[in-house]
Amino acid sequence: MNNRIIEIIIGTTGEIQIEALNFKGPDCEKATAFLEEALGVVGKKVKKPEYHQHGTRTNQQKLGA
Amino acid sequence: MSHFTEIKTQIKDIEALRSACQELGLSLVPNTEARGYYENKTKGDFVVQLKGPYDIALNRQPDGTFGLTSDLWQGHVEKEVGQGYGKLLQLYGVHKATIEARKKGLSVLRRQQQNGSIKLVLMGWEYEQPHHRNHHRDHGRNPN
């Protein structure tokens, strides 16, 4: 079962937020690197609490989802 | 693990910009002049031709990104592409991210959000990527 996904929220002023879900350890950073490089200037990165919990399933609720 | 990354969009890819313009019903024309106030014109490596009286000129910067120039008088440009070119940048980001994801063999779901944002969900991180078109493909590969 593979539930690794990347969610990208692109706002009305062009600002972009990328979130990688269910990746293990450094795979997470690797998974989003190609997008960061392609899209523009990286502002800040925030590691979520489950950073060290390998394979943790994260359920996120976004606006309108 | 999960992490958030915030990015300020920079226009680097003309094909993604062309798709954004198409979605807005606008033309992207290479190497021409953008219209400004009272017959003023400014040269652009590319020009987004708007439906109103003024256009947007794009010129390649030393860092490889494109700078946007337009006459903001009376909000004609803002009316079509949003404040600070926001709508244009948003759709550019959508198309650029979609292009890059598909290069890696990922599938992309696009959803309009109630607050005007657009959400893309990238799926299909298999241990074998179906497309091997570029050197970035290792990024999403399962170590197995």
Backbone of each chain as ProteinMPNN parsed JSONL, in Angstrom:
{"seq_chain_A": "MNNRIIEIIIGTTGEIQIEALNFKGPDCEKATAFLEEALGVVGKKVKKPEYHQHGTRTNQQKLGA", "coords_chain_A": {"N_chain_A": [[0.85, -1.196, 0.0], [0.665, 2.102, -0.921], [0.72, 5.185, 0.241], [1.871, 7.615, -0.087], [1.864, 11.016, -0.663], [2.013, 14.249, -2.233], [0.937, 17.404, -1.363], [0.007, 20.403, -2.842], [-0.618, 23.721, -2.337], [-1.74, 26.465, -4.002], [-1.88, 29.793, -3.847], [-3.954, 32.777, -4.3], [-2.297, 34.88, -4.776], [-0.128, 33.812, -5.863], [1.521, 32.586, -4.071], [2.999, 29.642, -2.721], [2.417, 26.612, -1.065], [3.889, 23.682, -0.015], [3.342, 20.35, 0.884], [4.534, 17.348, 2.093], [3.42, 14.085, 2.53], [3.508, 11.196, 4.539], [6.005, 10.217, 3.85], [9.171, 8.622, 4.335], [11.596, 9.658, 6.605], [14.468, 11.185, 5.231], [13.569, 10.903, 2.621], [11.432, 12.475, 2.289], [12.272, 15.163, 2.027], [13.665, 14.869, -0.322], [11.593, 14.245, -2.022], [10.181, 16.598, -2.448], [12.014, 18.302, -3.486], [12.351, 18.657, -6.254], [10.188, 20.176, -6.978], [10.499, 22.491, -5.49], [12.79, 23.509, -6.633], [11.883, 23.977, -9.212], [9.804, 25.827, -9.009], [10.349, 28.306, -7.719], [11.493, 30.704, -5.321], [12.471, 29.437, -2.271], [10.842, 29.954, 0.749], [10.307, 29.347, 3.771], [10.878, 26.328, 5.641], [9.044, 23.97, 7.429], [9.302, 21.507, 9.712], [7.183, 18.961, 10.617], [5.706, 17.597, 13.675], [5.763, 14.798, 13.467], [8.085, 14.171, 12.229], [10.185, 12.427, 12.911], [8.926, 10.042, 13.054], [8.767, 7.306, 11.419], [7.071, 6.639, 8.45], [4.618, 7.48, 9.343], [1.146, 7.903, 9.201], [-0.578, 10.683, 8.098], [-3.346, 12.624, 8.574], [-4.724, 15.195, 6.938], [-6.71, 18.073, 6.988], [-7.857, 20.326, 4.738], [-8.868, 23.637, 3.747], [-11.977, 23.565, 2.237], [-11.677, 20.984, 1.481]], "CA_chain_A": [[0.0, 0.0, 0.0], [1.495, 3.292, -1.03], [-0.129, 6.363, 0.441], [2.69, 8.826, -0.106], [1.368, 12.043, -1.581], [2.429, 15.636, -2.004], [-0.133, 18.378, -1.578], [0.491, 21.747, -3.17], [-1.669, 24.741, -2.31], [-1.257, 27.645, -4.712], [-2.796, 30.862, -3.462], [-4.386, 33.744, -5.317], [-1.23, 35.831, -5.071], [0.988, 33.048, -6.403], [2.343, 31.93, -3.042], [2.831, 28.195, -2.824], [2.781, 25.81, 0.097], [4.023, 22.274, -0.385], [3.383, 19.454, 2.033], [4.755, 15.941, 1.749], [2.783, 13.258, 3.553], [3.757, 9.75, 4.614], [7.323, 9.825, 3.373], [10.043, 8.223, 5.432], [12.851, 10.372, 6.842], [14.973, 12.118, 4.214], [12.824, 10.779, 1.363], [10.477, 13.574, 2.273], [12.942, 16.337, 1.454], [13.965, 14.536, -1.717], [10.357, 14.201, -2.803], [9.695, 17.937, -2.795], [13.118, 19.131, -3.993], [12.188, 19.011, -7.672], [9.183, 21.237, -7.058], [11.09, 23.719, -4.948], [13.727, 24.013, -7.637], [11.174, 24.403, -10.424], [8.754, 26.827, -8.835], [10.787, 29.648, -7.349], [12.36, 30.917, -4.169], [11.947, 28.798, -1.067], [10.778, 30.819, 1.921], [10.702, 28.606, 4.974], [10.453, 24.934, 5.751], [8.643, 23.627, 8.786], [9.159, 20.06, 9.912], [6.064, 18.691, 11.522], [6.113, 16.776, 14.824], [5.978, 13.392, 13.161], [9.278, 14.087, 11.388], [11.007, 11.268, 13.236], [8.113, 8.832, 13.107], [8.816, 6.803, 10.053], [5.893, 6.05, 7.865], [3.393, 7.891, 10.009], [0.064, 8.384, 8.354], [-1.049, 11.988, 8.554], [-4.597, 13.047, 7.959], [-4.792, 16.65, 6.915], [-7.924, 18.68, 6.453], [-7.599, 21.654, 4.19], [-10.06, 24.389, 3.398], [-12.702, 23.134, 1.06], [-11.436, 19.58, 1.156]], "C_chain_A": [[0.877, 1.234, 0.0], [0.616, 4.524, -0.889], [0.698, 7.634, 0.518], [2.114, 9.807, -1.117], [2.052, 13.377, -1.268], [1.224, 16.516, -2.294], [0.496, 19.741, -1.825], [-0.707, 22.684, -3.142], [-1.099, 26.004, -2.943], [-2.282, 28.752, -4.533], [-3.041, 31.864, -4.566], [-3.352, 34.831, -5.586], [0.011, 35.107, -5.585], [1.858, 32.394, -5.352], [1.994, 30.448, -2.991], [3.226, 27.532, -1.515], [2.781, 24.339, -0.317], [4.073, 21.443, 0.881], [3.544, 18.024, 1.546], [4.215, 15.082, 2.888], [3.188, 11.802, 3.403], [5.05, 9.302, 3.941], [8.198, 9.483, 4.574], [11.312, 9.065, 5.446], [13.24, 11.302, 5.711], [14.295, 11.985, 2.862], [11.878, 11.948, 1.168], [11.065, 14.804, 1.604], [13.25, 16.095, -0.018], [12.718, 14.662, -2.581], [9.906, 15.584, -3.24], [10.769, 18.795, -3.459], [12.89, 19.56, -5.44], [11.166, 20.128, -7.855], [9.75, 22.569, -6.574], [12.013, 24.364, -5.973], [12.987, 24.616, -8.825], [10.329, 25.653, -10.21], [9.242, 28.209, -8.434], [11.675, 29.671, -6.14], [11.72, 30.297, -2.931], [11.993, 29.778, 0.097], [11.232, 30.07, 3.146], [10.188, 27.178, 4.905], [10.122, 24.662, 7.204], [8.49, 22.127, 8.874], [8.071, 19.83, 10.942], [6.479, 17.68, 12.593], [6.422, 15.327, 14.487], [7.218, 13.163, 12.298], [10.064, 12.801, 11.635], [10.218, 9.964, 13.316], [7.976, 8.28, 11.697], [7.479, 6.226, 9.621], [4.586, 6.449, 8.525], [2.346, 8.348, 8.999], [-0.448, 9.698, 8.936], [-2.335, 12.328, 7.834], [-4.717, 14.552, 8.065], [-6.143, 17.078, 6.37], [-7.588, 20.077, 5.982], [-8.924, 22.336, 3.905], [-10.702, 23.811, 2.146], [-12.531, 21.661, 0.729], [-12.508, 18.695, 1.772]], "O_chain_A": [[1.749, 1.376, 0.857], [-0.143, 4.863, -1.797], [0.275, 8.62, 1.122], [1.905, 9.467, -2.281], [2.589, 13.584, -0.179], [0.577, 16.39, -3.334], [1.4, 20.168, -1.106], [-1.694, 22.463, -3.845], [-0.098, 26.546, -2.475], [-3.411, 28.652, -5.011], [-2.42, 31.811, -5.628], [-3.509, 35.619, -6.519], [1.075, 35.71, -5.726], [2.83, 31.717, -5.687], [0.844, 30.056, -3.192], [4.257, 27.863, -0.929], [1.815, 23.829, -0.886], [4.765, 21.793, 1.837], [2.788, 17.551, 0.698], [4.514, 15.32, 4.058], [3.21, 11.25, 2.303], [5.175, 8.153, 3.516], [7.991, 9.986, 5.679], [12.013, 9.175, 4.44], [12.431, 12.122, 5.276], [14.433, 12.877, 2.025], [11.569, 12.351, 0.046], [10.445, 15.41, 0.73], [13.115, 16.991, -0.851], [12.778, 15.124, -3.721], [9.305, 15.725, -4.305], [10.478, 19.889, -3.942], [13.198, 20.693, -5.811], [11.274, 20.93, -8.783], [9.513, 23.621, -7.166], [12.02, 25.581, -6.159], [13.404, 25.633, -9.377], [10.158, 26.452, -11.131], [8.601, 29.202, -8.781], [12.506, 28.784, -5.942], [10.576, 30.597, -2.59], [13.036, 30.357, 0.398], [12.4, 30.14, 3.528], [9.215, 26.867, 4.218], [10.849, 25.083, 8.104], [7.65, 21.538, 8.193], [8.062, 20.445, 12.009], [7.484, 16.988, 12.439], [7.249, 14.697, 15.145], [7.384, 12.095, 11.709], [10.547, 12.165, 10.698], [10.779, 8.908, 13.61], [7.161, 8.748, 10.901], [6.852, 5.44, 10.331], [3.554, 5.819, 8.289], [2.645, 9.091, 8.064], [-0.715, 9.794, 10.134], [-2.386, 12.316, 6.604], [-4.802, 15.107, 9.16], [-6.647, 16.505, 5.404], [-7.092, 20.904, 6.747], [-9.969, 21.689, 3.831], [-10.04, 23.6, 1.13], [-13.164, 21.147, -0.193], [-12.473, 17.476, 1.607]]}, "seq_chain_B": "MSHFTEIKTQIKDIEALRSACQELGLSLVPNTEARGYYENKTKGDFVVQLKGPYDIALNRQPDGTFGLTSDLWQGHVEKEVGQGYGKLLQLYGVHKATIEARKKGLSVLRRQQQNGSIKLVLMGWEYEQPHHRNHHRDHGRNPN", "coords_chain_B": {"N_chain_B": [[7.279, 10.997, 7.489], [6.435, 14.471, 7.612], [6.533, 17.622, 6.001], [6.304, 21.193, 5.7], [6.696, 23.418, 3.01], [7.288, 26.688, 1.994], [6.918, 28.717, -0.836], [7.925, 31.344, -2.973], [6.652, 32.282, -5.96], [8.454, 32.173, -9.011], [8.764, 33.16, -12.356], [9.959, 31.055, -14.744], [9.628, 29.295, -16.796], [8.561, 29.278, -19.954], [6.688, 27.727, -21.34], [4.961, 26.784, -19.364], [3.952, 29.219, -18.566], [2.658, 29.937, -20.888], [0.566, 28.099, -20.917], [-0.798, 28.983, -18.651], [-1.613, 31.492, -19.538], [-3.287, 30.746, -21.636], [-5.341, 29.574, -20.205], [-6.42, 31.785, -19.038], [-7.392, 32.982, -21.219], [-5.697, 34.568, -22.719], [-3.128, 35.895, -24.924], [0.261, 34.921, -25.481], [3.012, 36.445, -26.652], [6.057, 36.281, -28.408], [8.927, 38.47, -28.252], [8.042, 41.281, -28.684], [6.146, 44.395, -28.397], [4.805, 45.855, -25.44], [1.721, 47.369, -24.645], [1.216, 50.578, -23.176], [0.252, 53.431, -21.152], [-1.252, 55.968, -23.047], [-0.14, 55.472, -25.76], [2.425, 54.816, -25.025], [5.031, 52.456, -25.163], [6.59, 49.369, -24.279], [9.373, 47.247, -24.617], [9.359, 43.68, -24.812], [10.785, 40.473, -24.032], [8.949, 38.521, -24.063], [5.428, 39.06, -24.399], [2.48, 39.383, -22.589], [-0.527, 39.62, -23.941], [-3.149, 41.581, -23.126], [-6.758, 41.911, -22.728], [-7.727, 44.402, -22.206], [-6.57, 47.895, -22.286], [-3.785, 47.856, -21.802], [-0.667, 45.959, -21.691], [1.412, 43.162, -20.532], [4.842, 43.099, -20.124], [7.474, 40.766, -20.382], [10.714, 40.221, -19.328], [13.825, 38.626, -19.59], [15.835, 38.03, -16.787], [19.137, 38.462, -15.284], [19.413, 36.244, -13.567], [17.988, 34.258, -14.779], [15.268, 34.149, -14.391], [12.032, 35.562, -15.248], [11.252, 38.966, -15.383], [8.412, 41.012, -14.676], [6.71, 43.623, -16.284], [4.484, 46.337, -16.342], [1.975, 48.814, -17.138], [0.351, 50.115, -14.533], [-1.695, 51.841, -14.33], [-4.853, 52.98, -13.376], [-5.723, 50.414, -12.832], [-6.186, 48.601, -14.9], [-4.674, 46.383, -15.713], [-4.534, 44.884, -13.386], [-7.196, 44.157, -13.1], [-7.485, 42.088, -14.901], [-5.483, 40.155, -14.393], [-5.162, 40.036, -11.701], [-4.178, 41.422, -8.471], [-0.831, 42.448, -8.2], [-0.118, 40.695, -10.23], [-1.232, 38.329, -9.432], [-3.166, 36.278, -10.137], [-2.174, 35.361, -12.542], [0.351, 34.433, -11.728], [-0.477, 32.453, -9.993], [-1.767, 30.572, -11.692], [0.349, 30.009, -13.352], [2.023, 28.694, -11.518], [0.435, 26.444, -10.972], [0.388, 25.153, -13.482], [3.129, 24.789, -13.944], [3.929, 23.156, -11.798], [2.362, 20.931, -12.367], [3.37, 20.102, -14.86], [5.994, 19.39, -14.094], [5.504, 17.348, -12.26], [4.282, 15.404, -13.846], [6.354, 14.778, -15.545], [7.801, 13.185, -13.901], [6.264, 10.976, -13.79], [4.114, 11.062, -12.12], [0.691, 11.212, -11.014], [-1.729, 13.818, -11.176], [-4.047, 15.543, -9.289], [-6.37, 18.139, -9.502], [-7.845, 20.656, -7.62], [-10.197, 23.171, -7.08], [-10.267, 25.528, -4.498], [-12.385, 26.862, -1.889], [-11.564, 29.367, -1.023], [-10.333, 30.479, -3.157], [-7.816, 29.527, -3.635], [-5.795, 27.029, -5.296], [-5.592, 23.582, -5.21], [-3.247, 21.035, -5.585], [-2.855, 17.574, -5.822], [-0.401, 15.23, -5.665], [0.243, 12.043, -6.759], [1.199, 8.547, -6.817], [3.708, 7.5, -6.24], [5.59, 5.179, -7.0], [7.812, 2.305, -6.744], [8.987, 1.876, -9.137], [9.343, 4.285, -11.483], [7.254, 5.222, -14.166], [8.15, 6.939, -16.195], [11.206, 7.926, -17.539], [12.529, 10.347, -18.02], [14.205, 12.373, -17.141], [16.938, 13.513, -15.047], [16.031, 13.902, -12.519], [14.533, 11.894, -11.529], [15.118, 10.159, -9.465], [14.33, 11.249, -7.096], [11.778, 10.6, -6.011], [11.778, 7.929, -5.624], [11.144, 4.72, -4.362], [13.243, 3.086, -2.059], [13.328, 0.321, -2.341]], "CA_chain_B": [[7.396, 12.363, 8.001], [5.804, 15.501, 6.793], [7.022, 18.981, 6.217], [5.748, 22.25, 4.858], [7.633, 24.328, 2.377], [6.635, 27.836, 1.372], [7.688, 29.161, -1.993], [7.488, 32.522, -3.717], [6.725, 31.863, -7.364], [9.233, 32.91, -10.0], [8.488, 32.652, -13.7], [11.177, 30.603, -15.43], [9.278, 28.351, -17.844], [7.615, 29.951, -20.851], [5.585, 26.833, -21.715], [3.989, 26.812, -18.267], [3.3, 30.533, -18.625], [1.743, 29.911, -22.033], [-0.636, 27.374, -20.476], [-1.518, 29.871, -17.731], [-2.249, 32.531, -20.365], [-4.402, 30.113, -22.362], [-6.454, 29.372, -19.269], [-7.01, 33.103, -18.821], [-7.871, 33.476, -22.515], [-4.779, 35.62, -23.156], [-2.071, 35.452, -25.827], [1.646, 35.178, -25.1], [3.673, 36.69, -27.937], [7.482, 36.544, -28.21], [9.692, 39.543, -28.883], [7.198, 42.351, -29.213], [6.002, 45.529, -27.493], [3.624, 45.889, -24.574], [1.061, 48.678, -24.664], [1.047, 51.29, -21.917], [-0.572, 54.641, -21.18], [-1.146, 56.923, -24.15], [0.771, 55.046, -26.831], [3.727, 54.372, -24.536], [5.24, 51.022, -25.38], [7.836, 48.859, -23.72], [9.774, 46.021, -25.298], [9.417, 42.491, -23.968], [11.194, 39.2, -24.636], [7.602, 37.997, -24.298], [4.392, 39.978, -23.946], [1.131, 38.862, -22.366], [-1.451, 40.598, -24.519], [-4.396, 41.599, -22.361], [-7.939, 42.344, -23.485], [-7.842, 45.836, -21.948], [-5.682, 48.786, -23.063], [-2.354, 47.683, -21.521], [-0.146, 44.588, -21.726], [2.484, 42.853, -19.582], [6.101, 42.718, -20.76], [8.354, 39.89, -19.599], [12.098, 40.27, -19.776], [14.681, 37.681, -18.882], [16.768, 38.647, -15.852], [20.421, 37.741, -15.23], [19.309, 34.967, -12.834], [17.233, 33.28, -15.554], [13.828, 34.32, -14.207], [11.472, 36.655, -16.035], [10.664, 40.091, -14.663], [7.168, 41.474, -15.284], [6.557, 45.078, -16.306], [3.264, 46.805, -17.005], [1.444, 50.097, -16.69], [-0.716, 49.759, -13.586], [-2.63, 52.966, -14.288], [-6.299, 52.713, -13.288], [-6.048, 49.018, -12.514], [-6.613, 47.801, -16.056], [-3.947, 45.111, -15.706], [-4.962, 44.171, -12.173], [-8.538, 43.623, -13.335], [-7.418, 40.857, -15.686], [-4.56, 39.125, -13.876], [-5.099, 40.111, -10.247], [-3.222, 42.335, -7.852], [0.534, 41.907, -8.216], [-0.146, 39.595, -11.217], [-1.484, 37.151, -8.61], [-3.875, 35.201, -10.845], [-1.236, 34.832, -13.541], [1.364, 33.665, -10.995], [-1.131, 31.256, -9.454], [-1.959, 29.578, -12.753], [1.697, 29.578, -13.749], [2.452, 27.701, -10.524], [-0.361, 25.228, -11.186], [0.828, 24.45, -14.693], [4.535, 24.394, -13.797], [3.975, 22.002, -10.889], [1.757, 19.8, -13.073], [4.345, 19.66, -15.867], [7.125, 18.734, -13.427], [5.025, 16.102, -11.651], [4.03, 14.411, -14.913], [7.677, 14.328, -16.008], [8.244, 12.134, -12.98], [5.321, 9.883, -13.851], [3.096, 11.172, -11.063], [-0.608, 11.707, -11.445], [-2.031, 15.093, -10.531], [-5.443, 15.932, -9.125], [-6.471, 19.577, -9.272], [-9.109, 21.027, -6.995], [-10.403, 24.574, -6.735], [-10.652, 25.698, -3.095], [-13.392, 27.915, -1.708], [-10.931, 30.678, -0.801], [-9.667, 30.908, -4.393], [-6.586, 28.769, -3.839], [-5.908, 25.795, -6.082], [-4.859, 22.508, -4.563], [-2.812, 19.915, -6.422], [-2.45, 16.393, -5.077], [0.492, 14.423, -6.497], [0.194, 10.649, -6.301], [1.785, 7.55, -7.705], [5.127, 7.3, -5.935], [5.888, 3.75, -7.017], [9.247, 2.044, -6.731], [9.455, 2.069, -10.505], [8.664, 5.384, -12.151], [7.015, 4.839, -15.55], [8.853, 7.791, -17.147], [12.613, 8.11, -17.167], [12.933, 11.389, -18.962], [15.218, 13.312, -16.678], [17.81, 13.053, -13.971], [15.418, 14.136, -11.218], [13.584, 10.847, -11.214], [15.455, 9.437, -8.247], [13.828, 11.91, -5.899], [10.597, 10.024, -5.392], [11.796, 6.494, -5.791], [11.218, 3.884, -3.171], [14.562, 2.424, -2.037], [13.23, -1.074, -2.739]], "C_chain_B": [[6.617, 13.314, 7.116], [6.549, 16.815, 7.003], [6.315, 19.937, 5.275], [6.887, 23.025, 4.222], [6.837, 25.467, 1.765], [7.53, 28.407, 0.287], [7.065, 30.415, -2.597], [7.717, 32.215, -5.197], [7.616, 32.783, -8.196], [8.956, 32.307, -11.362], [9.805, 32.34, -14.402], [10.845, 29.834, -16.706], [8.182, 28.956, -18.73], [6.449, 29.038, -21.229], [4.519, 26.778, -20.618], [3.243, 28.14, -18.258], [2.287, 30.572, -19.767], [0.442, 29.196, -21.655], [-1.474, 28.238, -19.533], [-2.275, 30.945, -18.519], [-3.453, 31.962, -21.114], [-5.616, 29.962, -21.455], [-7.168, 30.693, -18.988], [-7.557, 33.712, -20.113], [-7.004, 34.579, -23.085], [-3.707, 35.03, -24.068], [-0.709, 35.813, -25.259], [2.456, 35.263, -26.387], [5.156, 36.987, -27.694], [7.941, 37.835, -28.878], [8.826, 40.632, -29.513], [7.075, 43.464, -28.169], [4.711, 45.416, -26.697], [3.044, 47.303, -24.589], [0.976, 49.271, -23.261], [0.228, 52.538, -22.133], [-0.239, 55.523, -22.378], [-0.02, 56.568, -25.125], [2.194, 54.777, -26.35], [3.844, 52.875, -24.783], [6.55, 50.61, -24.728], [8.118, 47.485, -24.309], [9.782, 44.842, -24.325], [9.992, 41.304, -24.721], [9.937, 38.389, -24.955], [6.615, 39.038, -23.794], [3.077, 39.209, -23.761], [0.171, 39.939, -22.864], [-2.794, 40.5, -23.822], [-5.547, 42.097, -23.239], [-8.162, 43.847, -23.333], [-6.775, 46.622, -22.686], [-4.187, 48.545, -22.87], [-1.969, 46.209, -21.522], [0.903, 44.395, -20.633], [3.718, 42.412, -20.365], [6.887, 41.821, -19.817], [9.754, 39.957, -20.182], [12.967, 39.396, -18.903], [15.719, 38.425, -18.045], [18.076, 37.842, -15.827], [20.338, 36.385, -14.512], [18.452, 33.931, -13.553], [15.729, 33.355, -15.362], [13.348, 35.47, -15.103], [10.894, 37.723, -15.105], [9.443, 40.6, -15.411], [7.05, 42.987, -15.163], [5.222, 45.423, -16.96], [2.889, 48.166, -16.449], [0.229, 49.805, -15.81], [-1.786, 50.832, -13.48], [-4.099, 52.487, -14.335], [-6.68, 51.24, -13.153], [-6.493, 48.159, -13.676], [-5.967, 46.404, -16.032], [-4.416, 44.239, -14.543], [-6.328, 43.497, -12.364], [-8.474, 42.26, -14.035], [-6.561, 39.763, -15.062], [-4.385, 39.19, -12.368], [-4.029, 41.069, -9.744], [-1.838, 41.679, -7.823], [0.668, 40.726, -9.168], [-0.523, 38.264, -10.553], [-2.135, 35.994, -9.346], [-2.967, 34.536, -11.878], [-0.182, 33.957, -12.859], [0.765, 32.373, -10.447], [-1.252, 30.18, -10.535], [-0.628, 29.115, -13.332], [2.181, 28.473, -12.8], [1.731, 26.378, -10.698], [0.178, 24.444, -12.386], [2.276, 23.974, -14.573], [4.645, 23.156, -12.899], [3.42, 20.756, -11.578], [2.718, 19.222, -14.108], [5.457, 18.849, -15.199], [6.698, 17.395, -12.808], [4.843, 15.022, -12.716], [5.327, 13.907, -15.508], [8.178, 13.174, -15.155], [7.263, 10.968, -12.929], [4.255, 9.924, -12.776], [1.772, 11.589, -11.671], [-0.977, 12.916, -10.592], [-3.544, 15.31, -10.495], [-5.488, 17.417, -8.824], [-7.841, 19.894, -8.685], [-9.131, 22.517, -6.676], [-10.866, 24.657, -5.28], [-11.614, 26.887, -2.964], [-12.771, 29.301, -1.546], [-10.167, 31.166, -2.033], [-8.358, 30.202, -4.654], [-6.861, 27.562, -4.727], [-5.015, 24.75, -5.415], [-4.509, 21.434, -5.582], [-2.415, 18.774, -5.496], [-1.658, 15.495, -6.028], [0.559, 13.015, -5.917], [0.946, 9.76, -7.283], [3.267, 7.342, -7.492], [5.398, 5.805, -5.843], [7.39, 3.553, -7.005], [9.841, 2.062, -8.128], [8.658, 3.204, -11.128], [8.463, 5.015, -13.618], [7.769, 5.694, -16.576], [10.272, 8.046, -16.65], [13.214, 9.223, -18.008], [14.042, 12.293, -18.44], [15.928, 12.792, -15.443], [17.205, 13.26, -12.602], [14.635, 12.934, -10.713], [13.892, 10.107, -9.924], [14.783, 9.996, -7.013], [12.677, 11.171, -5.245], [10.633, 8.516, -5.326], [11.903, 5.769, -4.44], [12.552, 3.14, -3.181], [14.505, 0.95, -2.389], [13.349, -1.207, -4.252]], "O_chain_B": [[6.204, 12.971, 6.008], [7.118, 17.063, 8.066], [5.807, 19.558, 4.22], [7.923, 23.251, 4.848], [5.83, 25.239, 1.095], [8.738, 28.559, 0.469], [5.845, 30.528, -2.716], [8.837, 31.926, -5.62], [7.538, 34.008, -8.094], [8.918, 31.085, -11.511], [10.642, 33.215, -14.625], [11.683, 29.729, -17.601], [7.038, 29.119, -18.307], [5.333, 29.519, -21.421], [3.323, 26.731, -20.906], [2.045, 28.183, -17.976], [1.209, 31.155, -19.642], [-0.647, 29.634, -22.028], [-2.704, 28.232, -19.602], [-3.423, 31.265, -18.21], [-4.498, 32.604, -21.215], [-6.755, 30.187, -21.864], [-8.371, 30.715, -18.731], [-8.113, 34.81, -20.108], [-7.482, 35.428, -23.837], [-3.407, 33.838, -24.007], [-0.536, 36.862, -24.64], [2.575, 34.283, -27.123], [5.487, 37.843, -26.873], [7.423, 38.237, -29.92], [8.879, 40.866, -30.72], [7.806, 43.477, -27.179], [3.682, 44.956, -27.191], [3.774, 48.293, -24.551], [0.702, 48.568, -22.288], [-0.419, 52.695, -23.168], [0.929, 55.781, -22.669], [0.943, 57.322, -25.269], [3.083, 54.536, -27.167], [2.879, 52.127, -24.63], [7.493, 51.396, -24.636], [7.213, 46.668, -24.476], [10.163, 44.986, -23.163], [9.727, 41.135, -25.911], [9.865, 37.68, -25.958], [6.918, 39.804, -22.88], [2.629, 38.487, -24.651], [0.071, 41.022, -22.286], [-3.488, 39.487, -23.908], [-5.339, 42.625, -24.331], [-8.718, 44.49, -24.223], [-6.141, 46.102, -23.603], [-3.39, 48.989, -23.697], [-2.817, 45.329, -21.375], [1.24, 45.329, -19.904], [3.658, 41.477, -21.164], [6.962, 42.073, -18.615], [9.95, 39.773, -21.384], [12.877, 39.406, -17.675], [16.392, 39.333, -18.532], [18.123, 36.7, -16.283], [21.112, 35.478, -14.819], [18.207, 32.85, -13.017], [14.982, 32.698, -16.087], [14.147, 36.239, -15.638], [10.15, 37.423, -14.172], [9.433, 40.622, -16.642], [7.261, 43.559, -14.094], [4.872, 44.87, -18.002], [3.415, 48.608, -15.428], [-0.791, 49.308, -16.288], [-2.681, 50.744, -12.638], [-4.503, 51.712, -15.202], [-7.84, 50.876, -13.343], [-7.106, 47.109, -13.48], [-6.62, 45.393, -16.293], [-4.658, 43.041, -14.69], [-6.571, 42.406, -11.85], [-9.308, 41.389, -13.788], [-6.873, 38.579, -15.188], [-3.55, 38.478, -11.81], [-3.118, 41.467, -10.471], [-1.699, 40.509, -7.468], [1.49, 39.841, -8.933], [-0.172, 37.197, -11.057], [-1.707, 34.849, -9.201], [-2.99, 33.319, -12.061], [0.143, 32.874, -13.346], [1.418, 31.329, -10.438], [-0.886, 29.025, -10.319], [-0.493, 27.966, -13.751], [2.687, 27.443, -13.245], [2.339, 25.314, -10.587], [0.393, 23.235, -12.31], [2.615, 22.888, -15.042], [5.377, 22.219, -13.217], [3.944, 19.657, -11.397], [2.863, 18.005, -14.221], [5.819, 17.769, -15.666], [7.456, 16.426, -12.836], [5.208, 13.865, -12.506], [5.413, 12.754, -15.931], [8.894, 12.296, -15.636], [7.419, 10.065, -12.106], [3.567, 8.93, -12.544], [1.733, 12.241, -12.714], [-0.581, 13.016, -9.431], [-4.223, 15.268, -11.521], [-4.73, 17.906, -7.986], [-8.867, 19.448, -9.198], [-8.197, 23.051, -6.077], [-11.77, 23.924, -4.88], [-11.647, 27.783, -3.807], [-13.395, 30.301, -1.899], [-9.438, 32.155, -1.96], [-7.833, 30.261, -5.766], [-8.004, 27.134, -4.887], [-3.851, 25.001, -5.104], [-5.362, 20.981, -6.345], [-1.719, 18.985, -4.502], [-2.17, 15.055, -7.057], [0.886, 12.822, -4.747], [1.277, 10.155, -8.4], [4.004, 7.045, -8.432], [5.432, 5.234, -4.753], [8.154, 4.493, -7.224], [11.048, 2.239, -8.296], [7.441, 3.102, -11.286], [9.399, 4.54, -14.261], [8.007, 5.244, -17.696], [10.49, 8.344, -15.476], [14.266, 9.06, -18.625], [14.749, 12.917, -19.232], [15.558, 11.764, -14.876], [17.793, 12.841, -11.605], [14.129, 12.95, -9.592], [13.001, 9.485, -9.347], [14.671, 9.31, -5.997], [12.609, 11.121, -4.017], [9.626, 7.884, -5.006], [12.642, 6.164, -3.538], [12.95, 2.614, -4.22], [15.54, 0.367, -2.71], [13.29, -2.318, -4.781]]}, "name": "protein", "num_of_chains": 2, "seq": "MNNRIIEIIIGTTGEIQIEALNFKGPDCEKATAFLEEALGVVGKKVKKPEYHQHGTRTNQQKLGAMSHFTEIKTQIKDIEALRSACQELGLSLVPNTEARGYYENKTKGDFVVQLKGPYDIALNRQPDGTFGLTSDLWQGHVEKEVGQGYGKLLQLYGVHKATIEARKKGLSVLRRQQQNGSIKLVLMGWEYEQPHHRNHHRDHGRNPN"}
